[in-house]
Amino acid sequence: MGRTLRFRFAGTIIMLVMIAVFSVVVMLLWNALMPHLFGLPVLNYWQAAGILLLTRILFGGVGGVLSHRGIQRAETHFRGHANKLREKWMNMSEEERKEFIEKERDFQGLHRHPRFRRFFDDEDTGQEKEEKREKENE
């Protein structure tokens, strides 16, 4: 057998053992807590394995774009995008930055929400901000 095939075989065996162990843990925890707390029935091993599979499907995805590798690729892609945006921001003049902020403010509408307003009110300080908020709320 080739080296890669041996690693895949070993990885498959390890994964199956981990699933078996997690199924036993789910079964033991369920049987120790749920019947006493909520009056639910006791589970056997296969029912616990089914619950484990169901939670994986509902909360962890089933592969493809939702798999761990897909998420890593997306994070890498967006991280690269963020670096490009940061580089562009650093090369902008002060006027270009203000223009960019205005465009984003108009696009997103976040300046209307009180929680985000403070990030867009750079010129105003303290009392002026409070007066503006009171006028807008009237």
C-alpha positions in Angstrom: 0.0 0.0 0.0 1.1 3.5 -0.7 1.8 6.0 2.0 -1.2 8.2 1.2 -3.5 5.2 1.1 -2.2 4.1 4.6 -2.9 7.5 6.0 -6.4 7.6 4.6 -7.1 4.2 5.9 -5.7 5.1 9.4 -7.7 8.4 9.3 -10.9 6.5 8.5 -10.3 4.1 11.3 -9.6 6.9 13.8 -12.7 8.8 12.6 -14.9 5.7 13.1 -13.5 5.1 16.6 -14.2 8.8 17.5 -17.8 8.5 16.3 -18.2 5.4 18.4 -16.8 7.0 21.4 -18.9 10.2 21.0 -22.0 8.1 20.5 -21.3 6.3 23.8 -20.7 9.7 25.5 -24.0 11.1 24.1 -25.9 7.9 25.2 -24.4 8.0 28.7 -25.1 11.7 29.2 -28.6 11.5 27.8 -29.5 8.5 29.9 -28.0 10.1 33.0 -29.8 13.5 32.6 -32.8 13.5 30.3 -35.0 10.9 31.8 -34.7 12.4 35.2 -34.9 16.0 34.3 -37.5 16.0 31.5 -39.1 12.5 31.6 -37.7 11.6 28.2 -37.0 7.9 27.3 -33.7 6.1 27.7 -31.6 5.8 24.5 -29.7 2.9 23.1 -26.4 3.1 21.3 -27.8 3.5 17.8 -30.3 6.1 18.9 -27.4 8.1 20.4 -25.5 7.7 17.1 -28.5 9.0 15.3 -28.8 12.0 17.5 -25.1 12.7 17.0 -25.6 12.5 13.2 -28.7 14.7 13.3 -26.9 17.4 15.3 -24.0 17.2 12.8 -26.4 17.8 9.9 -28.4 20.5 11.6 -25.5 22.5 13.2 -22.3 21.4 11.5 -23.3 21.1 7.9 -22.8 18.0 5.7 -19.7 19.0 3.7 -19.3 21.1 0.6 -19.3 24.8 1.2 -20.4 24.3 4.9 -17.5 21.9 5.6 -14.5 23.0 7.7 -12.3 23.4 4.6 -14.9 25.4 2.8 -15.1 27.8 5.8 -11.3 28.0 5.9 -11.2 28.9 2.2 -13.9 31.6 2.7 -12.0 33.1 5.7 -8.8 33.1 3.6 -10.6 34.8 0.7 -12.1 37.4 2.9 -8.9 38.0 4.9 -7.2 38.7 1.6 -10.0 41.0 0.6 -9.7 42.8 4.0 -6.0 43.3 3.4 -6.7 44.9 0.0 -9.3 47.2 1.5 -6.9 48.1 4.3 -4.2 48.9 1.9 -6.5 51.0 -0.2 -7.7 52.8 3.0 -4.1 53.6 4.0 -3.3 55.1 0.5 -6.4 57.3 0.6 -6.2 61.0 1.4 -8.3 62.5 4.2 -10.8 63.8 1.7 -11.1 60.4 0.0 -11.6 58.7 3.3 -14.5 61.0 4.2 -16.0 60.5 0.8 -15.7 56.7 1.3 -17.4 56.9 4.7 -20.2 59.0 3.3 -20.9 56.5 0.5 -20.8 53.6 3.0 -23.1 55.6 5.4 -25.6 56.2 2.6 -25.4 52.6 1.4 -25.8 50.9 4.8 -28.0 53.3 6.6 -26.2 52.5 9.9 -25.9 56.2 10.8 -29.6 56.2 11.6 -29.4 53.6 14.3 -28.4 55.0 17.7 -25.9 52.2 18.4 -23.8 52.9 15.3 -24.2 56.6 15.1 -21.1 57.3 17.3 -18.9 55.7 14.6 -20.0 58.2 12.0 -20.0 61.4 14.0 -16.3 62.3 13.9 -16.6 66.1 13.8 -19.0 66.4 16.8 -18.1 65.8 20.4 -20.0 65.3 23.6 -22.9 67.9 24.0 -23.3 68.4 20.2 -23.9 64.7 19.7 -26.5 64.6 22.4 -28.3 67.6 21.0 -28.4 66.0 17.5 -29.8 62.8 18.9 -32.5 64.6 20.8 -33.5 66.6 17.7 -33.6 63.4 15.6 -35.7 61.6 18.2 -38.3 64.3 18.3 
